[in-house]
Amino acid sequence: MDDNDKEKGWKMSETIFSKTEWRKRMRRKYGFDDTKIKLERLKELYEEHTLNLAASIGEYEFNSEIEWQKLAETELQKMANLAKYKYNKDIENNLSINAKFFFITWGIVLLINQIFIFGGCLAPYCIVAALPHTGVISAVIVYLYFQEEKKEKTIQQERSYESQYTSNNDKADPLKEMGDAYEKEIGKAFESKGDFVIYNGLIRGVADGGVDLIVISPDSQSINLVQCKNWHKMKMEHHHISSVYDKLTNYASDINYAAMFGIYFIKYPVAIQEHLHYKKEPDEIANILKAASNYPNTRKTLYIATDQVIDLDIGQHLTIIKPNIFRYKDMKIVIIKI
């Protein structure tokens, strides 16, 4: 299987996951609901199995969507079975660990209580009298301990992602650096107008689906899918424009924004904050993403750094809006040098 097949399989598996039908199917067949299987678990399972799914899909030539959907269904069932097993195991393990830790803590608190408050009385009636309040104290201690442990795990995961993200970008070449810089400046311009920007290309790299920026505009209740081209030598011909349009159109039609924004908030909280020029609190970001999942309008925009690279033959396919703004079908093309 070559890289093209793997890429094809990866995109198909992402498309499958993005659709709400996936979650409906799990609930219908296995009785799951959102209170039991959270989005974190779905994403975790997706990461574990998506490469297998991508490889499976990529190994075959399909005559229709129905064929690869049938193959995908097999993988989805495996994921659902694993989800049920993992969920039950997690409950068993957590109950066992929590109970053990609670009783050990209770024993220590009870002993300290008897020594320092009850004057060293270890008689049964003294111990029975101390059980209620020491039990409550122990429960509070255990709760605070696990809350702190959960917070520490989150910090460690974010640090791990941060170091991984940094190392993955150490080998950036000059052309990529130019492209990244252009994306950042275009994104900053949107942010300065009050829009919220997800720097999709910087966060996901080659797996960005052809979308460099996802611009969320609360004022217009719209999501703008943006591609940026900081070309200076290579000629931009009609097929380049058409390719960008197709990628943005496919992305808009396939994506489930509620699922995607949920994954972004869970998996990439550090990266989202890192690239924002105007920082926001996590709760504020969560509210923006939640509201955006219901926005009715999706726009497509291509930003180009200079008109010097545009092939003159493209003109017949464009409608002029302003001297530096054009329209290609329902996609806006903006020529702006940052």
TALINHU-V874764 format. One record per residue. N is the residue number from 1. PSI is psi in radians with two decimals (none if undefined). Layout:
BEGIN
<<N,PSI> <N,PSI>>
END
This chain:
BEGIN
<<1,2.21> <2,3.08> <3,-0.58> <4,-0.71> <5,-0.72> <6,-0.75> <7,-0.71> <8,-0.79> <9,-0.73> <10,-0.82> <11,-0.68> <12,-0.74> <13,-0.63> <14,-0.69> <15,-0.73> <16,-0.82> <17,-0.56> <18,-0.28> <19,2.41> <20,-0.35> <21,-0.57> <22,-0.87> <23,-0.64> <24,-0.72> <25,-0.72> <26,-0.80> <27,-0.71> <28,-0.75> <29,-0.58> <30,0.08> <31,0.31> <32,2.68> <33,2.99> <34,-0.32> <35,-0.40> <36,-0.86> <37,1.73> <38,2.96> <39,-0.54> <40,-0.76> <41,-0.73> <42,-0.75> <43,-0.71> <44,-0.80> <45,-0.67> <46,-0.77> <47,-0.66> <48,-0.59> <49,-0.21> <50,-0.58> <51,-0.69> <52,-0.74> <53,-0.76> <54,-0.76> <55,-0.73> <56,-0.79> <57,-0.70> <58,-0.32> <59,-0.22> <60,2.65> <61,2.11> <62,2.44> <63,-0.30> <64,2.88> <65,-0.55> <66,-0.66> <67,-0.85> <68,-0.42> <69,-0.61> <70,-0.74> <71,-0.70> <72,-0.64> <73,-0.67> <74,-0.78> <75,-0.64> <76,-0.65> <77,-0.69> <78,-0.75> <79,-0.72> <80,-0.74> <81,-0.76> <82,-0.65> <83,-0.78> <84,-0.76> <85,-0.82> <86,-0.69> <87,-0.81> <88,-0.71> <89,-0.68> <90,-0.73> <91,-0.83> <92,-0.83> <93,-0.76> <94,-0.72> <95,-0.75> <96,-0.82> <97,-0.81> <98,-0.75> <99,-0.78> <100,-0.82> <101,-0.68> <102,-0.83> <103,-0.61> <104,-0.81> <105,-0.75> <106,-0.74> <107,-0.74> <108,-0.79> <109,-0.71> <110,-0.74> <111,-0.78> <112,-0.72> <113,-0.76> <114,-0.63> <115,-0.83> <116,-0.43> <117,-0.71> <118,0.25> <119,0.56> <120,0.27> <121,2.04> <122,0.27> <123,2.65> <124,-0.72> <125,-0.55> <126,-0.73> <127,-0.76> <128,-0.71> <129,-0.51> <130,-0.24> <131,-0.83> <132,-0.94> <133,-0.55> <134,-0.55> <135,-0.75> <136,-0.78> <137,-0.75> <138,-0.73> <139,-0.72> <140,-0.76> <141,-0.79> <142,-0.77> <143,-0.85> <144,-0.64> <145,-0.83> <146,-0.53> <147,-0.75> <148,-0.67> <149,-0.70> <150,-0.74> <151,-0.73> <152,-0.68> <153,-0.72> <154,-0.75> <155,-0.75> <156,-0.72> <157,-0.72> <158,-0.69> <159,-0.68> <160,-0.77> <161,-0.71> <162,-0.78> <163,-0.67> <164,-0.73> <165,-0.72> <166,-0.80> <167,-0.58> <168,-0.35> <169,0.12> <170,-0.45> <171,0.42> <172,2.39> <173,2.88> <174,-0.72> <175,-0.70> <176,-0.69> <177,-0.70> <178,-0.76> <179,-0.76> <180,-0.73> <181,-0.68> <182,-0.75> <183,-0.77> <184,-0.72> <185,-0.68> <186,-0.76> <187,-0.72> <188,-0.69> <189,-0.72> <190,-0.78> <191,-0.69> <192,-0.35> <193,-0.02> <194,0.05> <195,2.76> <196,2.31> <197,2.25> <198,2.08> <199,1.29> <200,-0.76> <201,-0.69> <202,-0.58> <203,-0.77> <204,-0.16> <205,-2.28> <206,-0.25> <207,0.43> <208,-0.08> <209,0.29> <210,0.18> <211,1.99> <212,-0.74> <213,2.39> <214,1.87> <215,2.09> <216,2.11> <217,1.77> <218,-0.58> <219,-0.81> <220,0.00> <221,0.94> <222,2.77> <223,2.15> <224,2.04> <225,2.09> <226,2.34> <227,2.37> <228,2.34> <229,1.88> <230,1.03> <231,2.51> <232,-0.36> <233,-0.79> <234,2.31> <235,2.36> <236,1.94> <237,3.10> <238,-0.66> <239,-0.47> <240,-0.81> <241,-0.78> <242,-0.68> <243,-0.77> <244,-0.77> <245,-0.79> <246,-0.73> <247,-0.80> <248,-0.67> <249,-0.79> <250,-0.73> <251,-0.80> <252,-0.62> <253,-0.51> <254,-0.48> <255,2.52> <256,1.84> <257,-0.64> <258,-0.81> <259,-0.75> <260,-0.80> <261,-0.63> <262,-0.77> <263,-0.76> <264,-0.79> <265,-0.57> <266,-0.79> <267,-0.55> <268,0.67> <269,-0.66> <270,-0.78> <271,-0.67> <272,-0.84> <273,-0.70> <274,-0.69> <275,-0.25> <276,2.34> <277,-0.53> <278,1.75> <279,2.62> <280,2.70> <281,2.62> <282,-0.72> <283,-0.66> <284,-0.72> <285,-0.77> <286,-0.74> <287,-0.67> <288,-0.82> <289,-0.67> <290,-0.77> <291,-0.69> <292,-0.46> <293,-0.28> <294,0.10> <295,2.38> <296,-0.32> <297,2.34> <298,2.25> <299,2.82> <300,2.30> <301,2.39> <302,2.16> <303,2.29> <304,2.39> <305,-0.49> <306,2.55> <307,-0.10> <308,-0.37> <309,-0.11> <310,2.23> <311,2.35> <312,-0.47> <313,-0.30> <314,-0.47> <315,-0.63> <316,-0.30> <317,-0.05> <318,2.67> <319,2.22> <320,2.23> <321,-0.85> <322,2.99> <323,-0.53> <324,0.17> <325,2.28> <326,2.94> <327,2.29> <328,1.91> <329,-2.12> <330,0.43> <331,2.33> <332,2.44> <333,2.14> <334,2.20> <335,1.96> <336,2.24> <337,2.25> <338,none>>
END
